Structures are given as C-alpha cells and as structure tokens.
Amino acid sequence: MKSTVTSPTRRDRAVAAKRSAILRAALTFFSQYGMHGTRLEQVAEGAQVSKTNLLYYFPSKEALYIAVLKQILDVWLAPLRALRRDHQPLDAIREYIRMKLEVSRDHPQASRLFCLEMLQGAPLLKTELEGDLKTLIDEKAAIIEEWIREGRLASVQPQHLVFMLWATTQHYADFATQVEAITGQTLHDEAFFNQTVENVQHMIIEGIRVRPQ
C-alpha cells in the first residue's frame, strides 16, 4: 500500500510563515536587549502582526524566548550532528570547523543571544542543556574516543576538543565587532572567510594529528 503524503495547505503555509516572522523579529530584539529588555509590542511590530496574534502562537514572552533559543540550538548543533563514526577523523573535524564558521557568519545574532543566555546561567535553557545537548555531546565524544583508540587522532579529552571548537568558531560571531576593528574585515568578505577557515583548521588539526613515535 502506498503511503499518502499530504501537501501543506495554504493555511499551513501562512501559519508557518507568520510563526517564522515572529521568531526572526524576536531574535533581533532578544539579541540586542535580552529577554527582560524586550517588549512583545516591539516583536509584534517587527513581525508585522498584532500582539494578540503573536500571543496566539506564543502564549508568553518566556515561551517565545525559549522557542527562539531552541531554534538557535537546532542551527548551532547541526554541524555536530553531522559528525559520523565512518568519517575520516581529520576530514570530519575540518568540515565541522568550516560549517561552524558558516553558522557564525550567517547567524551572528543567534550566536550572541545564546552566549548571553549562557552568561546569565542559562536559567531558561538548563533543562535542554542537561538533557538533549548532553546526550548529543556524549554520543559524539564516544566517536572521538573510538578514533583515538584506533590511533587515528592524538590523545585528547573529547569534551575539551568540542569546547575549543565551539569557542574558536563562535568568537567570530560573538566578537565580530572586535574582529572587524582589528582586521578591517568580516566573515562576509570571502577572502577573509576562507583565510579564517584555513587558519583555524590548520591550528586545530595540527594539535590533534597523530605524530609518529
């Protein structure tokens, strides 16, 4: 028996578009002013919907903020989810660095908001971090540990490797103003983006490459 795939209706598409517009507007204001400094009226105006309509999709400012943070996690963790056991380790780490720098280039507001939430102690995201995020990190750490046991990576603590990859790649989003002030360039400059990718890849790969005894 053939399965029937139901195409989204016009209403479904309109609902999805409106929800996306609200989340985009919310990200803009939350990343600038934080949750407490943002008013729902601002978000509604930015999304070109009424406040009543906004509250239909997200019943409170806290619910909207959490939805934005979870969306950020989905984008931010996509490169890590792509890491597979059957990949060549050094190639996989190189590609991960490129993908994470692309996220920093294309979603700087998301990275800055996530950083702000972490600096505040992640009061609204701690359950998510201690649940799904920890499970994902444990899963990928096990892959890295297996690569190390097989002699395909230098002996490093997997969690610290992940932390270093996060810190290095997200610096170019969270401190974009500083990077531009010092270099006069941003990741949107293609030559500078490629230079950044190559340098970060080189420094990290050379640190985890297996050396002959």
NORHU-V742046 format. One record per pair of residues at least 24 apart in sequence whose C-alpha atoms are under 10 Angstrom apart, sorted by sequence separation. I is the first residue (numbers start at 1). J is the second residue. D is the distance in Angstrom with one decimal. If there is no record, write none. Layout:
BEGIN
i:j:d
I:J:D
I:J:D
END
This chain:
BEGIN
i:j:d
22:46:7.7
23:47:8.2
40:64:9.3
76:100:7.5
79:103:8.8
172:196:9.2
21:46:8.3
22:47:5.0
36:61:9.1
75:100:9.7
78:103:9.4
137:162:8.3
21:47:5.2
22:48:8.3
35:61:7.7
36:62:9.4
77:103:9.7
20:47:8.8
21:48:8.1
22:49:8.1
35:62:7.7
76:103:6.8
169:196:9.3
19:47:9.0
21:49:8.9
75:103:7.6
76:104:8.8
169:197:9.0
18:47:7.8
35:64:9.5
18:48:8.9
35:65:6.8
18:49:8.1
22:53:9.9
23:54:10.0
34:65:9.2
35:66:9.8
76:107:8.9
169:200:8.0
22:54:7.1
75:107:8.6
168:200:7.7
76:110:8.4
18:53:9.4
19:54:8.3
22:57:8.8
23:58:9.8
26:61:9.4
30:65:7.7
72:107:8.8
75:110:8.8
76:111:7.8
165:200:9.1
18:54:8.9
22:58:9.2
75:111:9.7
165:201:9.8
168:204:9.6
27:64:9.6
72:109:9.5
73:110:8.9
19:57:6.9
26:64:7.6
27:65:8.3
30:68:8.9
72:110:5.8
73:111:9.3
76:114:9.5
18:57:9.0
19:58:8.9
26:65:7.5
30:69:9.9
71:110:8.9
72:111:7.6
165:204:8.2
27:67:9.9
164:204:8.8
23:64:7.6
26:67:9.7
27:68:6.4
69:110:8.1
72:113:8.7
73:114:8.3
15:57:9.0
22:64:8.7
23:65:8.8
26:68:7.3
27:69:8.7
68:110:8.6
69:111:9.9
72:114:7.3
25:68:9.9
161:204:9.0
23:67:7.8
24:68:8.3
27:71:9.9
69:113:7.9
70:114:9.7
23:68:6.1
27:72:9.2
68:113:9.3
69:114:6.8
22:68:9.5
23:69:9.8
68:114:9.6
161:207:10.0
161:208:8.9
23:71:8.7
69:117:8.7
154:205:9.9
156:207:9.2
153:205:9.4
154:206:9.6
155:207:9.9
156:208:7.3
154:207:7.8
155:208:7.5
89:143:9.4
153:207:9.5
154:208:4.8
155:209:9.2
69:124:9.0
70:125:8.3
73:128:9.4
81:136:7.6
85:140:8.6
89:144:8.0
115:170:9.2
153:208:5.7
154:209:5.5
155:210:8.2
69:125:7.6
73:129:9.5
77:133:8.6
80:136:8.4
81:137:9.3
83:139:10.0
84:140:8.1
87:143:9.9
152:208:9.2
153:209:5.6
154:210:4.7
80:137:8.5
83:140:7.2
85:142:9.2
86:143:9.3
90:147:10.0
152:209:7.8
153:210:5.3
154:211:7.5
66:124:6.7
70:128:8.3
81:139:9.5
82:140:9.8
85:143:5.7
89:147:6.9
112:170:8.8
116:174:9.5
151:209:9.7
152:210:6.5
153:211:9.1
65:124:8.5
66:125:7.2
69:128:9.9
77:136:9.0
81:140:8.1
84:143:7.5
85:144:8.2
88:147:9.0
89:148:9.4
111:170:6.9
112:171:9.6
115:174:7.4
151:210:7.1
65:125:9.8
73:133:8.7
77:137:9.9
80:140:7.7
83:143:8.6
84:144:9.7
87:147:9.8
111:171:9.2
114:174:9.4
148:208:9.5
151:211:9.9
63:124:9.6
83:144:9.6
85:146:8.4
86:147:9.8
111:172:9.6
112:173:6.9
113:174:8.9
62:124:8.2
66:128:10.0
85:147:8.2
90:152:8.4
108:170:8.5
111:173:6.3
112:174:5.1
148:210:9.0
89:152:6.9
90:153:7.7
108:171:9.9
110:173:8.9
111:174:6.3
112:175:8.6
88:152:8.5
89:153:7.0
101:165:10.0
105:169:9.7
108:172:8.3
109:173:7.8
110:174:9.3
112:176:9.8
100:165:8.5
101:166:9.6
104:169:6.9
105:170:9.2
108:173:4.8
109:174:8.3
100:166:7.9
103:169:8.8
104:170:5.8
107:173:7.8
108:174:6.9
101:168:9.0
102:169:9.0
103:170:8.4
104:171:8.1
105:172:7.5
106:173:8.9
108:175:9.4
97:165:7.1
100:168:9.5
101:169:5.4
102:170:9.9
104:172:6.3
105:173:6.6
108:176:8.1
93:162:10.0
96:165:8.7
97:166:8.9
100:169:6.0
101:170:7.2
103:172:9.9
104:173:4.8
99:169:9.3
100:170:7.5
101:171:9.3
103:173:8.6
104:174:8.2
97:168:9.0
98:169:8.7
101:172:7.6
102:173:9.9
105:176:9.2
93:165:9.0
97:169:6.9
101:173:8.5
104:176:9.2
96:169:9.8
31:108:9.3
32:109:8.3
31:109:5.8
35:113:9.6
30:109:8.9
31:110:7.1
34:113:7.5
29:109:9.5
30:110:9.4
31:111:8.7
32:112:8.8
33:113:9.4
28:109:6.8
31:112:6.3
32:113:8.0
35:116:10.0
105:186:8.3
106:187:8.8
27:109:7.0
28:110:8.6
30:112:9.7
31:113:4.6
34:116:7.7
35:117:9.3
80:162:9.1
105:187:5.5
106:188:8.5
27:110:6.9
30:113:6.8
31:114:8.4
34:117:8.5
104:187:8.2
105:188:6.6
29:113:9.7
31:115:9.5
32:116:9.9
105:189:9.9
27:112:10.0
28:113:9.2
31:116:7.9
102:187:8.4
24:110:9.9
27:113:7.7
30:116:9.6
31:117:9.7
101:187:8.3
102:188:9.6
105:193:8.5
76:166:9.6
102:193:8.6
101:193:8.1
101:194:9.8
76:170:9.8
98:193:9.4
101:196:8.4
102:197:9.3
98:194:8.9
101:197:7.1
100:197:9.6
98:196:9.1
99:197:9.4
97:196:9.9
98:197:5.9
101:200:9.6
97:197:7.0
98:198:8.7
97:198:9.3
95:197:9.5
98:200:9.0
94:197:8.6
97:200:7.5
98:201:8.0
94:198:8.9
97:201:6.5
96:201:9.3
94:200:8.9
95:201:8.8
94:201:5.7
97:204:9.2
93:201:8.0
94:202:8.6
91:201:9.9
94:204:8.7
90:201:9.5
93:204:8.7
94:205:7.4
93:205:7.5
90:204:9.7
91:205:9.2
90:205:6.6
93:208:9.7
89:205:9.7
90:206:9.5
90:208:8.2
89:208:9.7
90:209:7.5
89:209:9.4
END
